[in-house]
Amino acid sequence: MLSLDTVKEFLRIDHNEEDGYLSVLLLLAKELCENYLRISPLDDEKECIRQAQLLVISHFYERRDGTPVPSAVYRLLDAYRNEVF
């Protein structure tokens, strides 16, 4: 799982005031990716999956208005998605 420090470095945050919110976004990104990929636990050793999570976190951190997740997130995840028939 991504660490809070990794997220803060990615977002270029050097304070602790929003650590609680960032922790919530970490869980949200993990759940979103797991649900889309239809796998659990998430294999975030794959760089595409890590980047997708970071994009989700960045998206919701910067836009707190409910704007849809960028399609780039899903393009990064598509190669690892389990199909269900």
C-alpha positions as a printed Julia matrix, in Angstrom:
85×3 Matrix{Float64}:
   0.0     0.0     0.0
   1.16    3.51   -0.72
   2.43    5.38    2.29
   1.3     8.78    3.48
   4.85   10.05    2.95
   4.78    8.91   -0.68
   1.49   10.71   -1.25
   2.74   13.9     0.41
   5.89   13.83   -1.71
   3.82   13.31   -4.88
   1.55   16.24   -3.97
   4.5    18.35   -2.75
   2.99   18.8     0.7
   5.4    19.52    3.54
   2.97   20.1     6.41
   0.86   17.74    8.53
  -2.42   19.65    8.69
  -4.14   17.5     6.06
  -2.74   14.1     7.01
  -6.18   12.91    8.1
  -7.77   13.83    4.79
  -4.87   12.34    2.83
  -5.25    9.09    4.8
  -8.92    8.97    3.78
  -7.93    9.58    0.15
  -5.39    6.74    0.38
  -8.17    4.34    1.37
 -10.52    5.76   -1.26
  -7.92    5.29   -4.03
  -7.2     1.74   -2.89
 -10.9     0.83   -2.84
 -11.6     2.48   -6.19
  -8.75    0.56   -7.82
  -9.7    -2.74   -6.16
 -13.32   -2.35   -7.25
 -12.4    -1.46  -10.81
  -9.82   -4.24  -11.1
 -12.06   -6.72   -9.27
  -9.16   -7.85   -7.08
  -8.3    -7.68   -3.42
  -5.78   -7.16   -2.01
  -4.42   -4.62   -4.46
  -1.01   -5.34   -6.01
   0.41   -1.84   -5.84
   3.92   -3.03   -6.67
   2.96   -2.55  -10.32
   3.86    1.01  -11.3
   0.69    1.54  -13.35
  -1.45    0.69  -10.32
   0.63    2.95   -8.06
   0.32    5.83  -10.54
  -3.43    5.28  -10.88
  -3.8     5.52   -7.1
  -1.7     8.67   -6.97
  -3.8    10.23   -9.75
  -7.0     9.42   -7.84
  -5.59   10.96   -4.67
  -4.35   14.03   -6.53
  -7.7    14.43   -8.28
  -9.76   14.37   -5.09
  -7.24   16.47   -3.17
  -7.28   19.24   -5.78
 -10.97   19.01   -6.76
 -13.3    18.57   -3.84
 -16.42   19.2    -5.89
 -17.27   15.71   -7.15
 -15.66   16.06  -10.57
 -15.41   12.58  -12.19
 -12.14   10.68  -11.94
  -9.93   11.27  -15.01
 -10.12    8.57  -17.67
  -6.32    8.21  -17.46
  -6.84    6.35  -14.16
  -8.87    3.66  -15.9
  -6.47    3.45  -18.84
  -3.63    2.76  -16.41
  -5.66    0.0   -14.74
  -7.24   -1.66  -17.79
  -4.35   -4.08  -18.44
  -4.77   -5.58  -14.95
  -8.57   -5.71  -14.8
 -10.15   -9.1   -14.17
 -13.05   -9.78  -16.48
 -16.18  -11.3   -14.98
 -18.51  -13.29  -17.17
